[in-house]
């Protein structure tokens, strides 16, 4: 999990490790468990059993992504990125949560304890995002790709390979852990550029 502890695009190394801690804490969170059992997660209000000092909205996002992702809505996403996170910060957050689940599951299945969280690496977020993206109706803008189909009738560059391509490092981390490598070699890196931060205190942009 060493790569997870390095400074990212929108999050510091310490914040990224805190995200990993929250993803694990979500499994034992009373609020999350109550929401899972409810007809709608919005019917249950409360405070998460947090494992970090991350902003409450970020903790909520991590816990929802970890425990109840199938019921996330566009309205929830829009409220999160409108008030709390940039699109790049959200993409990086999703990559960290998803890859931490993969790593922990690889330990859990054979009955091994999960790996200890790594020590964060000092440094500032790079701010590097993909400059040349398109809106295809997904929650995040994605990299441009040819619309040609393979012999199977599927796109030559599948959407899962484009999902987090706004942040090439986040997409590469997910691909390395998930095995979804088809098309990932096409992630552009030369067109990534640094965008200035304009986030409110405590919330990366």
Order of alpha helices (4+ residues) and beta strands (2+ residues): alpha-alpha-alpha-alpha-alpha-beta-beta-beta-alpha-alpha-beta
